[in-house]
Amino acid sequence: MSQKELASKLKKEDGQTISPQYLNDVERDRRNPPSEHLIGQIATILKMDKDVLCLAAGTAPDDWKRFAATHPEQAEQVFRAFRKKVKG
């Protein structure tokens, strides 16, 4: 799928499509990561996991951020377990 095709399928929160140039800029790290709203759409269209795309974009899903903010000790345990699993 081309950037132009993908961009035409993505809708901002206000319902407008994004420009192919915006998508190109995101891919080339000339823009901040897109919102989780857009990442979720990209994941659906490309049949990928939204959480993986969020991490690849250098951000964390909003529910993870809320969890870490409200349960810092548990979040630390989760991240330690994750790192242990990845290393081991």
Distance bins in CASP14 RR format, pairs under 12 A and 6 or more apart:
PFRMAT RR
TARGET T0000
AUTHOR 0000-0000-0000
RMODE 2
METHOD distances of the structure
MODEL  1
1 7 0 0 0 0 0 1 0 0 0 0 0
1 8 0 0 0 0 0 1 0 0 0 0 0
1 9 0 0 0 0 1 0 0 0 0 0 0
1 10 0 0 0 0 0 1 0 0 0 0 0
1 20 0 0 0 0 0 1 0 0 0 0 0
1 23 0 0 0 0 0 1 0 0 0 0 0
1 42 0 0 0 0 0 1 0 0 0 0 0
1 45 1 0 0 1 0 0 0 0 0 0 0
1 46 1 0 0 1 0 0 0 0 0 0 0
1 47 0 0 0 0 0 1 0 0 0 0 0
2 8 0 0 0 0 1 0 0 0 0 0 0
2 9 0 0 0 0 0 1 0 0 0 0 0
2 20 0 0 0 0 1 0 0 0 0 0 0
2 23 0 0 0 0 1 0 0 0 0 0 0
2 24 0 0 0 0 0 1 0 0 0 0 0
3 9 0 0 0 0 0 1 0 0 0 0 0
3 10 0 0 0 0 0 1 0 0 0 0 0
3 18 0 0 0 0 0 1 0 0 0 0 0
3 19 0 0 0 0 1 0 0 0 0 0 0
3 20 1 0 1 0 0 0 0 0 0 0 0
3 21 0 0 0 0 1 0 0 0 0 0 0
3 22 0 0 0 0 1 0 0 0 0 0 0
3 23 1 0 1 0 0 0 0 0 0 0 0
3 24 1 0 1 0 0 0 0 0 0 0 0
3 25 0 0 0 0 0 1 0 0 0 0 0
3 26 0 0 0 0 1 0 0 0 0 0 0
3 27 1 0 0 1 0 0 0 0 0 0 0
3 28 0 0 0 0 0 1 0 0 0 0 0
3 42 0 0 0 0 0 1 0 0 0 0 0
4 10 0 0 0 0 0 1 0 0 0 0 0
4 17 0 0 0 0 0 1 0 0 0 0 0
4 18 0 0 0 0 0 1 0 0 0 0 0
4 19 0 0 0 0 1 0 0 0 0 0 0
4 20 1 0 1 0 0 0 0 0 0 0 0
4 21 0 0 0 0 1 0 0 0 0 0 0
4 22 0 0 0 0 0 1 0 0 0 0 0
4 23 0 0 0 0 1 0 0 0 0 0 0
4 24 0 0 0 0 1 0 0 0 0 0 0
5 17 0 0 0 0 0 1 0 0 0 0 0
5 20 0 0 0 0 1 0 0 0 0 0 0
5 23 0 0 0 0 0 1 0 0 0 0 0
5 45 0 0 0 0 1 0 0 0 0 0 0
5 46 0 0 0 0 0 1 0 0 0 0 0
6 17 0 0 0 0 0 1 0 0 0 0 0
6 18 0 0 0 0 1 0 0 0 0 0 0
6 19 0 0 0 0 0 1 0 0 0 0 0
6 20 0 0 0 0 1 0 0 0 0 0 0
6 22 0 0 0 0 0 1 0 0 0 0 0
6 23 1 0 0 1 0 0 0 0 0 0 0
6 24 0 0 0 0 0 1 0 0 0 0 0
6 26 0 0 0 0 0 1 0 0 0 0 0
6 27 0 0 0 0 0 1 0 0 0 0 0
6 34 0 0 0 0 0 1 0 0 0 0 0
6 38 0 0 0 0 0 1 0 0 0 0 0
6 41 0 0 0 0 1 0 0 0 0 0 0
6 42 1 0 0 1 0 0 0 0 0 0 0
6 43 0 0 0 0 0 1 0 0 0 0 0
6 44 0 0 0 0 0 1 0 0 0 0 0
6 45 1 0 0 1 0 0 0 0 0 0 0
6 46 1 0 0 1 0 0 0 0 0 0 0
7 16 0 0 0 0 0 1 0 0 0 0 0
7 17 1 0 0 1 0 0 0 0 0 0 0
7 18 1 0 1 0 0 0 0 0 0 0 0
7 19 1 0 0 1 0 0 0 0 0 0 0
7 20 1 0 1 0 0 0 0 0 0 0 0
7 21 0 0 0 0 1 0 0 0 0 0 0
7 22 1 0 0 1 0 0 0 0 0 0 0
7 23 1 0 1 0 0 0 0 0 0 0 0
7 24 0 0 0 0 1 0 0 0 0 0 0
7 25 0 0 0 0 0 1 0 0 0 0 0
7 26 0 0 0 0 0 1 0 0 0 0 0
7 27 0 0 0 0 0 1 0 0 0 0 0
7 34 0 0 0 0 0 1 0 0 0 0 0
7 38 0 0 0 0 0 1 0 0 0 0 0
7 41 0 0 0 0 0 1 0 0 0 0 0
7 42 0 0 0 0 0 1 0 0 0 0 0
7 45 0 0 0 0 0 1 0 0 0 0 0
8 16 0 0 0 0 0 1 0 0 0 0 0
8 17 1 0 1 0 0 0 0 0 0 0 0
8 18 0 0 0 0 1 0 0 0 0 0 0
8 19 0 0 0 0 1 0 0 0 0 0 0
8 20 1 0 0 1 0 0 0 0 0 0 0
8 22 0 0 0 0 0 1 0 0 0 0 0
8 23 0 0 0 0 1 0 0 0 0 0 0
8 41 0 0 0 0 0 1 0 0 0 0 0
8 45 0 0 0 0 0 1 0 0 0 0 0
9 17 1 0 0 1 0 0 0 0 0 0 0
9 18 0 0 0 0 1 0 0 0 0 0 0
9 20 0 0 0 0 0 1 0 0 0 0 0
9 23 0 0 0 0 0 1 0 0 0 0 0
9 38 0 0 0 0 0 1 0 0 0 0 0
9 40 0 0 0 0 0 1 0 0 0 0 0
9 41 1 0 0 1 0 0 0 0 0 0 0
9 42 0 0 0 0 1 0 0 0 0 0 0
9 44 0 0 0 0 1 0 0 0 0 0 0
9 45 1 0 1 0 0 0 0 0 0 0 0
9 46 0 0 0 0 0 1 0 0 0 0 0
10 16 0 0 0 0 1 0 0 0 0 0 0
10 17 1 0 0 1 0 0 0 0 0 0 0
10 18 1 0 1 0 0 0 0 0 0 0 0
10 19 0 0 0 0 1 0 0 0 0 0 0
10 20 0 0 0 0 0 1 0 0 0 0 0
10 22 0 0 0 0 1 0 0 0 0 0 0
10 23 1 0 0 1 0 0 0 0 0 0 0
10 26 0 0 0 0 0 1 0 0 0 0 0
10 34 0 0 0 0 1 0 0 0 0 0 0
10 35 0 0 0 0 0 1 0 0 0 0 0
10 37 0 0 0 0 1 0 0 0 0 0 0
10 38 1 0 1 0 0 0 0 0 0 0 0
10 39 0 0 0 0 1 0 0 0 0 0 0
10 40 0 0 0 0 1 0 0 0 0 0 0
10 41 1 0 1 0 0 0 0 0 0 0 0
10 42 1 0 0 1 0 0 0 0 0 0 0
10 43 0 0 0 0 0 1 0 0 0 0 0
10 44 0 0 0 0 0 1 0 0 0 0 0
10 45 1 0 0 1 0 0 0 0 0 0 0
10 46 0 0 0 0 0 1 0 0 0 0 0
11 17 1 0 0 1 0 0 0 0 0 0 0
11 18 1 0 0 1 0 0 0 0 0 0 0
11 34 0 0 0 0 0 1 0 0 0 0 0
11 35 0 0 0 0 0 1 0 0 0 0 0
11 37 0 0 0 0 1 0 0 0 0 0 0
11 38 0 0 0 0 1 0 0 0 0 0 0
11 40 0 0 0 0 0 1 0 0 0 0 0
11 41 1 0 0 1 0 0 0 0 0 0 0
11 42 0 0 0 0 0 1 0 0 0 0 0
11 44 0 0 0 0 0 1 0 0 0 0 0
11 45 0 0 0 0 0 1 0 0 0 0 0
12 18 1 0 0 1 0 0 0 0 0 0 0
12 19 0 0 0 0 0 1 0 0 0 0 0
12 22 0 0 0 0 1 0 0 0 0 0 0
12 23 0 0 0 0 0 1 0 0 0 0 0
12 34 0 0 0 0 1 0 0 0 0 0 0
12 35 0 0 0 0 1 0 0 0 0 0 0
12 37 1 0 0 1 0 0 0 0 0 0 0
12 38 1 0 0 1 0 0 0 0 0 0 0
12 41 0 0 0 0 1 0 0 0 0 0 0
13 34 0 0 0 0 0 1 0 0 0 0 0
13 35 1 0 0 1 0 0 0 0 0 0 0
13 36 0 0 0 0 0 1 0 0 0 0 0
13 37 1 0 1 0 0 0 0 0 0 0 0
13 38 0 0 0 0 1 0 0 0 0 0 0
13 41 0 0 0 0 0 1 0 0 0 0 0
14 35 0 0 0 0 0 1 0 0 0 0 0
14 37 0 0 0 0 0 1 0 0 0 0 0
15 37 0 0 0 0 0 1 0 0 0 0 0
15 38 0 0 0 0 0 1 0 0 0 0 0
15 41 0 0 0 0 0 1 0 0 0 0 0
16 22 0 0 0 0 0 1 0 0 0 0 0
16 38 0 0 0 0 0 1 0 0 0 0 0
17 23 0 0 0 0 0 1 0 0 0 0 0
17 38 0 0 0 0 0 1 0 0 0 0 0
17 41 0 0 0 0 0 1 0 0 0 0 0
18 24 0 0 0 0 0 1 0 0 0 0 0
18 25 0 0 0 0 0 1 0 0 0 0 0
18 26 0 0 0 0 1 0 0 0 0 0 0
18 31 0 0 0 0 0 1 0 0 0 0 0
18 34 0 0 0 0 1 0 0 0 0 0 0
18 35 0 0 0 0 0 1 0 0 0 0 0
18 37 0 0 0 0 0 1 0 0 0 0 0
18 38 1 0 0 1 0 0 0 0 0 0 0
18 39 0 0 0 0 0 1 0 0 0 0 0
18 41 0 0 0 0 1 0 0 0 0 0 0
18 42 0 0 0 0 0 1 0 0 0 0 0
19 25 0 0 0 0 1 0 0 0 0 0 0
19 26 0 0 0 0 0 1 0 0 0 0 0
19 31 0 0 0 0 0 1 0 0 0 0 0
20 26 0 0 0 0 0 1 0 0 0 0 0
20 27 0 0 0 0 0 1 0 0 0 0 0
21 27 0 0 0 0 0 1 0 0 0 0 0
21 28 0 0 0 0 0 1 0 0 0 0 0
21 30 0 0 0 0 1 0 0 0 0 0 0
21 31 0 0 0 0 1 0 0 0 0 0 0
22 28 0 0 0 0 0 1 0 0 0 0 0
22 30 0 0 0 0 1 0 0 0 0 0 0
22 31 1 0 0 1 0 0 0 0 0 0 0
22 32 0 0 0 0 0 1 0 0 0 0 0
22 34 0 0 0 0 1 0 0 0 0 0 0
22 35 0 0 0 0 0 1 0 0 0 0 0
22 38 0 0 0 0 1 0 0 0 0 0 0
23 30 0 0 0 0 0 1 0 0 0 0 0
23 31 0 0 0 0 1 0 0 0 0 0 0
23 34 0 0 0 0 1 0 0 0 0 0 0
23 38 0 0 0 0 1 0 0 0 0 0 0
23 39 0 0 0 0 0 1 0 0 0 0 0
23 41 0 0 0 0 0 1 0 0 0 0 0
23 42 0 0 0 0 1 0 0 0 0 0 0
23 45 0 0 0 0 0 1 0 0 0 0 0
24 30 0 0 0 0 1 0 0 0 0 0 0
24 31 0 0 0 0 1 0 0 0 0 0 0
25 31 1 0 1 0 0 0 0 0 0 0 0
25 32 0 0 0 0 1 0 0 0 0 0 0
25 33 0 0 0 0 0 1 0 0 0 0 0
25 34 0 0 0 0 0 1 0 0 0 0 0
26 32 0 0 0 0 1 0 0 0 0 0 0
26 33 1 0 0 1 0 0 0 0 0 0 0
26 34 1 0 1 0 0 0 0 0 0 0 0
26 35 0 0 0 0 0 1 0 0 0 0 0
26 38 0 0 0 0 1 0 0 0 0 0 0
26 39 0 0 0 0 1 0 0 0 0 0 0
26 42 0 0 0 0 1 0 0 0 0 0 0
26 53 0 0 0 0 0 1 0 0 0 0 0
26 56 0 0 0 0 0 1 0 0 0 0 0
26 57 1 0 0 1 0 0 0 0 0 0 0
26 58 0 0 0 0 0 1 0 0 0 0 0
26 59 0 0 0 0 0 1 0 0 0 0 0
27 33 0 0 0 0 0 1 0 0 0 0 0
27 34 0 0 0 0 0 1 0 0 0 0 0
27 42 0 0 0 0 0 1 0 0 0 0 0
27 56 0 0 0 0 0 1 0 0 0 0 0
27 57 0 0 0 0 0 1 0 0 0 0 0
29 56 0 0 0 0 0 1 0 0 0 0 0
29 57 0 0 0 0 1 0 0 0 0 0 0
29 58 0 0 0 0 0 1 0 0 0 0 0
31 38 0 0 0 0 0 1 0 0 0 0 0
31 57 0 0 0 0 0 1 0 0 0 0 0
32 38 0 0 0 0 0 1 0 0 0 0 0
32 39 0 0 0 0 0 1 0 0 0 0 0
32 57 0 0 0 0 1 0 0 0 0 0 0
32 58 0 0 0 0 1 0 0 0 0 0 0
32 59 0 0 0 0 1 0 0 0 0 0 0
33 39 1 0 0 1 0 0 0 0 0 0 0
33 40 0 0 0 0 0 1 0 0 0 0 0
33 42 0 0 0 0 0 1 0 0 0 0 0
33 53 0 0 0 0 1 0 0 0 0 0 0
33 54 1 0 0 1 0 0 0 0 0 0 0
33 55 0 0 0 0 0 1 0 0 0 0 0
33 56 0 0 0 0 1 0 0 0 0 0 0
33 57 1 1 0 0 0 0 0 0 0 0 0
33 58 1 0 1 0 0 0 0 0 0 0 0
33 59 1 0 1 0 0 0 0 0 0 0 0
33 60 0 0 0 0 0 1 0 0 0 0 0
33 61 0 0 0 0 0 1 0 0 0 0 0
34 40 0 0 0 0 1 0 0 0 0 0 0
34 41 0 0 0 0 1 0 0 0 0 0 0
34 42 1 0 0 1 0 0 0 0 0 0 0
34 43 0 0 0 0 0 1 0 0 0 0 0
34 50 0 0 0 0 0 1 0 0 0 0 0
34 53 0 0 0 0 1 0 0 0 0 0 0
34 54 0 0 0 0 1 0 0 0 0 0 0
34 56 0 0 0 0 0 1 0 0 0 0 0
34 57 1 0 0 1 0 0 0 0 0 0 0
34 58 0 0 0 0 0 1 0 0 0 0 0
34 59 0 0 0 0 1 0 0 0 0 0 0
35 41 0 0 0 0 1 0 0 0 0 0 0
35 42 0 0 0 0 0 1 0 0 0 0 0
35 50 0 0 0 0 0 1 0 0 0 0 0
35 53 0 0 0 0 0 1 0 0 0 0 0
35 54 0 0 0 0 0 1 0 0 0 0 0
35 57 0 0 0 0 1 0 0 0 0 0 0
35 59 0 0 0 0 1 0 0 0 0 0 0
35 61 0 0 0 0 0 1 0 0 0 0 0
35 62 0 0 0 0 1 0 0 0 0 0 0
36 42 0 0 0 0 0 1 0 0 0 0 0
36 43 0 0 0 0 1 0 0 0 0 0 0
36 50 1 0 0 1 0 0 0 0 0 0 0
36 51 0 0 0 0 1 0 0 0 0 0 0
36 53 0 0 0 0 1 0 0 0 0 0 0
36 54 1 0 0 1 0 0 0 0 0 0 0
36 55 0 0 0 0 0 1 0 0 0 0 0
36 57 0 0 0 0 1 0 0 0 0 0 0
36 58 0 0 0 0 0 1 0 0 0 0 0
36 59 1 0 0 1 0 0 0 0 0 0 0
36 60 0 0 0 0 1 0 0 0 0 0 0
36 61 1 0 0 1 0 0 0 0 0 0 0
36 62 1 0 1 0 0 0 0 0 0 0 0
36 63 0 0 0 0 1 0 0 0 0 0 0
36 64 0 0 0 0 0 1 0 0 0 0 0
36 65 0 0 0 0 1 0 0 0 0 0 0
36 66 0 0 0 0 0 1 0 0 0 0 0
37 43 0 0 0 0 0 1 0 0 0 0 0
37 44 0 0 0 0 0 1 0 0 0 0 0
37 50 0 0 0 0 0 1 0 0 0 0 0
37 54 0 0 0 0 0 1 0 0 0 0 0
37 61 0 0 0 0 0 1 0 0 0 0 0
37 62 0 0 0 0 1 0 0 0 0 0 0
38 44 0 0 0 0 0 1 0 0 0 0 0
38 45 0 0 0 0 0 1 0 0 0 0 0
38 50 0 0 0 0 0 1 0 0 0 0 0
38 53 0 0 0 0 1 0 0 0 0 0 0
38 54 0 0 0 0 0 1 0 0 0 0 0
38 57 0 0 0 0 1 0 0 0 0 0 0
38 59 0 0 0 0 0 1 0 0 0 0 0
39 45 0 0 0 0 0 1 0 0 0 0 0
39 46 0 0 0 0 0 1 0 0 0 0 0
39 48 0 0 0 0 1 0 0 0 0 0 0
39 49 0 0 0 0 0 1 0 0 0 0 0
39 50 1 0 0 1 0 0 0 0 0 0 0
39 51 0 0 0 0 1 0 0 0 0 0 0
39 52 0 0 0 0 1 0 0 0 0 0 0
39 53 1 0 1 0 0 0 0 0 0 0 0
39 54 1 0 1 0 0 0 0 0 0 0 0
39 55 0 0 0 0 0 1 0 0 0 0 0
39 56 0 0 0 0 1 0 0 0 0 0 0
39 57 1 0 0 1 0 0 0 0 0 0 0
39 58 0 0 0 0 0 1 0 0 0 0 0
39 59 1 0 0 1 0 0 0 0 0 0 0
39 60 0 0 0 0 0 1 0 0 0 0 0
39 61 0 0 0 0 1 0 0 0 0 0 0
39 62 0 0 0 0 0 1 0 0 0 0 0
40 46 0 0 0 0 1 0 0 0 0 0 0
40 47 0 0 0 0 0 1 0 0 0 0 0
40 48 0 0 0 0 1 0 0 0 0 0 0
40 49 0 0 0 0 1 0 0 0 0 0 0
40 50 1 0 1 0 0 0 0 0 0 0 0
40 51 0 0 0 0 1 0 0 0 0 0 0
40 52 0 0 0 0 0 1 0 0 0 0 0
40 53 1 0 0 1 0 0 0 0 0 0 0
40 54 0 0 0 0 1 0 0 0 0 0 0
40 57 0 0 0 0 0 1 0 0 0 0 0
40 59 0 0 0 0 0 1 0 0 0 0 0
40 61 0 0 0 0 1 0 0 0 0 0 0
40 62 0 0 0 0 0 1 0 0 0 0 0
41 48 0 0 0 0 0 1 0 0 0 0 0
41 50 0 0 0 0 1 0 0 0 0 0 0
41 53 0 0 0 0 0 1 0 0 0 0 0
42 48 1 0 0 1 0 0 0 0 0 0 0
42 49 0 0 0 0 0 1 0 0 0 0 0
42 50 0 0 0 0 1 0 0 0 0 0 0
42 52 0 0 0 0 0 1 0 0 0 0 0
42 53 1 0 0 1 0 0 0 0 0 0 0
42 54 0 0 0 0 0 1 0 0 0 0 0
42 56 0 0 0 0 0 1 0 0 0 0 0
42 57 0 0 0 0 1 0 0 0 0 0 0
43 49 1 0 0 1 0 0 0 0 0 0 0
43 50 1 0 1 0 0 0 0 0 0 0 0
43 51 0 0 0 0 1 0 0 0 0 0 0
43 52 1 0 0 1 0 0 0 0 0 0 0
43 53 1 0 1 0 0 0 0 0 0 0 0
43 54 0 0 0 0 1 0 0 0 0 0 0
43 55 0 0 0 0 0 1 0 0 0 0 0
43 56 0 0 0 0 0 1 0 0 0 0 0
43 57 0 0 0 0 0 1 0 0 0 0 0
43 61 0 0 0 0 0 1 0 0 0 0 0
44 50 1 0 0 1 0 0 0 0 0 0 0
44 53 0 0 0 0 0 1 0 0 0 0 0
45 53 0 0 0 0 0 1 0 0 0 0 0
46 52 0 0 0 0 0 1 0 0 0 0 0
46 53 0 0 0 0 1 0 0 0 0 0 0
46 56 0 0 0 0 0 1 0 0 0 0 0
47 53 0 0 0 0 0 1 0 0 0 0 0
48 54 0 0 0 0 0 1 0 0 0 0 0
48 55 0 0 0 0 0 1 0 0 0 0 0
48 56 0 0 0 0 1 0 0 0 0 0 0
48 57 0 0 0 0 0 1 0 0 0 0 0
49 55 0 0 0 0 1 0 0 0 0 0 0
49 56 0 0 0 0 1 0 0 0 0 0 0
49 61 0 0 0 0 0 1 0 0 0 0 0
50 56 0 0 0 0 0 1 0 0 0 0 0
50 57 0 0 0 0 0 1 0 0 0 0 0
50 59 0 0 0 0 0 1 0 0 0 0 0
50 60 0 0 0 0 0 1 0 0 0 0 0
50 61 1 0 0 1 0 0 0 0 0 0 0
50 62 0 0 0 0 0 1 0 0 0 0 0
50 63 0 0 0 0 0 1 0 0 0 0 0
50 64 0 0 0 0 0 1 0 0 0 0 0
51 57 0 0 0 0 0 1 0 0 0 0 0
51 58 0 0 0 0 0 1 0 0 0 0 0
51 59 0 0 0 0 0 1 0 0 0 0 0
51 60 0 0 0 0 1 0 0 0 0 0 0
51 61 1 0 1 0 0 0 0 0 0 0 0
51 62 0 0 0 0 0 1 0 0 0 0 0
51 63 0 0 0 0 1 0 0 0 0 0 0
51 64 1 0 0 1 0 0 0 0 0 0 0
51 65 0 0 0 0 0 1 0 0 0 0 0
51 82 0 0 0 0 0 1 0 0 0 0 0
52 58 0 0 0 0 0 1 0 0 0 0 0
52 59 0 0 0 0 0 1 0 0 0 0 0
52 60 0 0 0 0 0 1 0 0 0 0 0
52 61 0 0 0 0 1 0 0 0 0 0 0
53 59 0 0 0 0 1 0 0 0 0 0 0
53 60 0 0 0 0 0 1 0 0 0 0 0
53 61 0 0 0 0 1 0 0 0 0 0 0
54 60 1 0 0 1 0 0 0 0 0 0 0
54 61 1 0 1 0 0 0 0 0 0 0 0
54 62 0 0 0 0 1 0 0 0 0 0 0
54 63 0 0 0 0 0 1 0 0 0 0 0
54 64 0 0 0 0 1 0 0 0 0 0 0
54 65 0 0 0 0 1 0 0 0 0 0 0
55 61 0 0 0 0 1 0 0 0 0 0 0
55 64 0 0 0 0 1 0 0 0 0 0 0
55 82 0 0 0 0 0 1 0 0 0 0 0
55 86 0 0 0 0 0 1 0 0 0 0 0
59 65 0 0 0 0 1 0 0 0 0 0 0
60 66 0 0 0 0 1 0 0 0 0 0 0
60 67 0 0 0 0 1 0 0 0 0 0 0
60 68 1 0 0 1 0 0 0 0 0 0 0
60 69 0 0 0 0 0 1 0 0 0 0 0
60 75 0 0 0 0 0 1 0 0 0 0 0
60 78 0 0 0 0 0 1 0 0 0 0 0
60 79 0 0 0 0 0 1 0 0 0 0 0
60 82 0 0 0 0 0 1 0 0 0 0 0
61 67 0 0 0 0 1 0 0 0 0 0 0
61 68 0 0 0 0 0 1 0 0 0 0 0
62 68 0 0 0 0 0 1 0 0 0 0 0
62 69 0 0 0 0 0 1 0 0 0 0 0
63 69 0 0 0 0 0 1 0 0 0 0 0
63 70 0 0 0 0 0 1 0 0 0 0 0
63 71 0 0 0 0 0 1 0 0 0 0 0
63 75 0 0 0 0 0 1 0 0 0 0 0
64 70 0 0 0 0 0 1 0 0 0 0 0
64 71 0 0 0 0 0 1 0 0 0 0 0
64 74 0 0 0 0 0 1 0 0 0 0 0
64 75 0 0 0 0 1 0 0 0 0 0 0
64 78 0 0 0 0 1 0 0 0 0 0 0
64 79 0 0 0 0 1 0 0 0 0 0 0
64 82 0 0 0 0 0 1 0 0 0 0 0
65 71 0 0 0 0 0 1 0 0 0 0 0
65 72 0 0 0 0 0 1 0 0 0 0 0
65 75 0 0 0 0 1 0 0 0 0 0 0
66 72 0 0 0 0 0 1 0 0 0 0 0
66 75 0 0 0 0 0 1 0 0 0 0 0
67 73 0 0 0 0 0 1 0 0 0 0 0
67 74 1 0 0 1 0 0 0 0 0 0 0
67 75 1 0 1 0 0 0 0 0 0 0 0
67 76 0 0 0 0 0 1 0 0 0 0 0
67 77 0 0 0 0 0 1 0 0 0 0 0
67 78 0 0 0 0 1 0 0 0 0 0 0
67 79 0 0 0 0 0 1 0 0 0 0 0
68 74 0 0 0 0 1 0 0 0 0 0 0
68 75 1 1 0 0 0 0 0 0 0 0 0
68 76 0 0 0 0 1 0 0 0 0 0 0
68 77 0 0 0 0 0 1 0 0 0 0 0
68 78 0 0 0 0 1 0 0 0 0 0 0
68 79 0 0 0 0 1 0 0 0 0 0 0
69 75 0 0 0 0 1 0 0 0 0 0 0
71 77 0 0 0 0 1 0 0 0 0 0 0
71 78 0 0 0 0 1 0 0 0 0 0 0
71 79 0 0 0 0 0 1 0 0 0 0 0
72 78 0 0 0 0 0 1 0 0 0 0 0
72 79 0 0 0 0 0 1 0 0 0 0 0
73 79 0 0 0 0 0 1 0 0 0 0 0
73 80 0 0 0 0 0 1 0 0 0 0 0
74 80 0 0 0 0 0 1 0 0 0 0 0
74 81 0 0 0 0 0 1 0 0 0 0 0
75 81 0 0 0 0 0 1 0 0 0 0 0
75 82 0 0 0 0 0 1 0 0 0 0 0
76 82 0 0 0 0 0 1 0 0 0 0 0
76 83 0 0 0 0 0 1 0 0 0 0 0
77 83 0 0 0 0 0 1 0 0 0 0 0
77 84 0 0 0 0 0 1 0 0 0 0 0
78 84 0 0 0 0 0 1 0 0 0 0 0
78 85 0 0 0 0 0 1 0 0 0 0 0
79 85 0 0 0 0 0 1 0 0 0 0 0
79 86 0 0 0 0 0 1 0 0 0 0 0
80 86 0 0 0 0 0 1 0 0 0 0 0
80 87 0 0 0 0 0 1 0 0 0 0 0
81 87 0 0 0 0 0 1 0 0 0 0 0
81 88 0 0 0 0 0 1 0 0 0 0 0
82 88 0 0 0 0 0 1 0 0 0 0 0
END
